[in-house]
């Protein structure tokens, strides 16, 4: 039997003499609808709508699983997607060949994080089975997790850390994978090369920032974290060596008084990019990675072709400009990855990373949760308990 595992790659595995009884459509035929929070158009909070008639997810490919959602959480991208940010690129990803003429992405379910239980598996899934407790971050071009059930590819899913409840686990996948992409996959940092390196994290008190601080300390780096004064105690508790209040005096001048850095993670963007790269050690492989990029904005504004061209010109020119000055300039994005979540789960179960939760809402309070996130200055994640008892 040919099967797909979360560690990636196809593997042959005997099914212990049993022939699978179910076909590609693994969801119960009697169940056709489920409760969800959806939007039918882009806008502000009033576009959120609760329905009990959202189409039940169906397994279309042999490597997919259906997860019963116990908890989800909100990320800034959910606010942006609610308002239509990135719609051009995401719709192209949803239907690259434009086969669904006349159809739209609506009703659209937001929410990227999920912690829950596997309910059904496609024929090609052997790494998971019904009843397994799992977590995942669902890519933004797929239907989201503010639903009773969600479908995901097996290679996007990982076993939930044993030490966490579903509520706690739902706070980590999206921010964890975003930080992992920036620090490890784009930035080249790992457990074997971080010891003693000086890391600067701009925007250290949000979801990505709090995860990044913990990951860098788990890998034995020296971490300087920039956040507001009221978040300083939290960030210090997470392990940051130096914590700087960005509101106390001139941040740029303050940072220039410190020894130069080997790596900068920028969660803030804007004017910080104009001076942050001057804080790096020159001609040493030092790297600046930003998570604030114009990629989706360019495609929304200019269309797919011109937007991609403008994006390529921008990142290419900035990379070359800073390379000539002796430092590396990079963009990073969220990347769904079950194998990376496997590594993160090990760090969580070993006590090196913990979720940081700002507030927990019930499933009936999703609009209030969005308003909370919209208010800004969150200290960690906004979590939604889809099943009330966790």
Secondary structure as the mmCIF struct_conf table of DSSP 4:
data_model
#
loop_
_struct_conf.conf_type_id
_struct_conf.id
_struct_conf.beg_label_comp_id
_struct_conf.beg_label_asym_id
_struct_conf.beg_label_seq_id
_struct_conf.end_label_comp_id
_struct_conf.end_label_asym_id
_struct_conf.end_label_seq_id
STRN STRN1 UNK A 2 UNK A 4
TURN_TY1_P TURN_TY1_P1 UNK A 6 UNK A 7
BEND BEND1 UNK A 8 UNK A 9
STRN STRN2 UNK A 10 UNK A 12
TURN_TY1_P TURN_TY1_P2 UNK A 16 UNK A 17
HELX_LH_PP_P HELX_LH_PP_P1 UNK A 18 UNK A 20
BEND BEND2 UNK A 24 UNK A 24
BEND BEND3 UNK A 27 UNK A 27
TURN_TY1_P TURN_TY1_P3 UNK A 29 UNK A 30
STRN STRN3 UNK A 33 UNK A 39
BEND BEND4 UNK A 40 UNK A 41
BEND BEND5 UNK A 44 UNK A 44
HELX_RH_3T_P HELX_RH_3T_P1 UNK A 45 UNK A 47
STRN STRN4 UNK A 48 UNK A 55
HELX_LH_PP_P HELX_LH_PP_P2 UNK A 56 UNK A 57
BEND BEND6 UNK A 61 UNK A 61
TURN_TY1_P TURN_TY1_P4 UNK A 62 UNK A 63
STRN STRN5 UNK A 64 UNK A 74
HELX_RH_AL_P HELX_RH_AL_P1 UNK A 76 UNK A 82
TURN_TY1_P TURN_TY1_P5 UNK A 83 UNK A 86
HELX_RH_AL_P HELX_RH_AL_P2 UNK A 87 UNK A 94
TURN_TY1_P TURN_TY1_P6 UNK A 95 UNK A 97
BEND BEND7 UNK A 100 UNK A 100
TURN_TY1_P TURN_TY1_P7 UNK A 101 UNK A 102
BEND BEND8 UNK A 105 UNK A 105
BEND BEND9 UNK A 107 UNK A 107
STRN STRN6 UNK A 108 UNK A 109
STRN STRN7 UNK A 113 UNK A 121
TURN_TY1_P TURN_TY1_P8 UNK A 123 UNK A 124
STRN STRN8 UNK A 125 UNK A 125
BEND BEND10 UNK A 127 UNK A 127
TURN_TY1_P TURN_TY1_P9 UNK A 130 UNK A 131
STRN STRN9 UNK A 133 UNK A 137
TURN_TY1_P TURN_TY1_P10 UNK A 140 UNK A 141
BEND BEND11 UNK A 142 UNK A 142
BEND BEND12 UNK A 145 UNK A 146
STRN STRN10 UNK A 147 UNK A 147
BEND BEND13 UNK A 148 UNK A 148
STRN STRN11 UNK A 149 UNK A 153
HELX_RH_3T_P HELX_RH_3T_P2 UNK A 154 UNK A 156
STRN STRN12 UNK A 157 UNK A 159
HELX_LH_PP_P HELX_LH_PP_P3 UNK A 160 UNK A 161
TURN_TY1_P TURN_TY1_P11 UNK A 162 UNK A 163
BEND BEND14 UNK A 164 UNK A 164
HELX_RH_AL_P HELX_RH_AL_P3 UNK A 166 UNK A 169
TURN_TY1_P TURN_TY1_P12 UNK A 170 UNK A 172
HELX_RH_AL_P HELX_RH_AL_P4 UNK A 173 UNK A 180
HELX_RH_PI_P HELX_RH_PI_P1 UNK A 181 UNK A 186
TURN_TY1_P TURN_TY1_P13 UNK A 187 UNK A 187
TURN_TY1_P TURN_TY1_P14 UNK A 191 UNK A 193
TURN_TY1_P TURN_TY1_P15 UNK A 195 UNK A 196
STRN STRN13 UNK A 198 UNK A 202
BEND BEND15 UNK A 203 UNK A 203
BEND BEND16 UNK A 205 UNK A 206
HELX_RH_AL_P HELX_RH_AL_P5 UNK A 207 UNK A 218
TURN_TY1_P TURN_TY1_P16 UNK A 219 UNK A 220
STRN STRN14 UNK A 222 UNK A 227
HELX_RH_3T_P HELX_RH_3T_P3 UNK A 229 UNK A 231
HELX_RH_AL_P HELX_RH_AL_P6 UNK A 232 UNK A 237
TURN_TY1_P TURN_TY1_P17 UNK A 238 UNK A 239
BEND BEND17 UNK A 241 UNK A 241
STRN STRN15 UNK A 242 UNK A 245
TURN_TY1_P TURN_TY1_P18 UNK A 246 UNK A 247
BEND BEND18 UNK A 248 UNK A 249
HELX_RH_AL_P HELX_RH_AL_P7 UNK A 251 UNK A 256
TURN_TY1_P TURN_TY1_P19 UNK A 257 UNK A 257
BEND BEND19 UNK A 258 UNK A 258
HELX_LH_PP_P HELX_LH_PP_P4 UNK A 259 UNK A 260
STRN STRN16 UNK A 261 UNK A 261
BEND BEND20 UNK A 262 UNK A 262
STRN STRN17 UNK A 263 UNK A 266
BEND BEND21 UNK A 267 UNK A 268
TURN_TY1_P TURN_TY1_P20 UNK A 270 UNK A 271
HELX_RH_AL_P HELX_RH_AL_P8 UNK A 272 UNK A 276
HELX_RH_3T_P HELX_RH_3T_P4 UNK A 277 UNK A 279
STRN STRN18 UNK A 280 UNK A 280
HELX_LH_PP_P HELX_LH_PP_P5 UNK A 281 UNK A 281
TURN_TY1_P TURN_TY1_P21 UNK A 282 UNK A 285
STRN STRN19 UNK A 287 UNK A 290
BEND BEND22 UNK A 291 UNK A 291
BEND BEND23 UNK A 294 UNK A 294
HELX_RH_AL_P HELX_RH_AL_P9 UNK A 295 UNK A 302
HELX_RH_AL_P HELX_RH_AL_P10 UNK A 304 UNK A 323
TURN_TY1_P TURN_TY1_P22 UNK A 324 UNK A 326
STRN STRN20 UNK A 328 UNK A 331
HELX_RH_AL_P HELX_RH_AL_P11 UNK A 338 UNK A 349
TURN_TY1_P TURN_TY1_P23 UNK A 350 UNK A 351
BEND BEND24 UNK A 352 UNK A 352
STRN STRN21 UNK A 357 UNK A 362
HELX_RH_3T_P HELX_RH_3T_P5 UNK A 363 UNK A 365
HELX_RH_AL_P HELX_RH_AL_P12 UNK A 366 UNK A 374
TURN_TY1_P TURN_TY1_P24 UNK A 375 UNK A 375
BEND BEND25 UNK A 379 UNK A 380
STRN STRN22 UNK A 381 UNK A 385
BEND BEND26 UNK A 386 UNK A 388
#
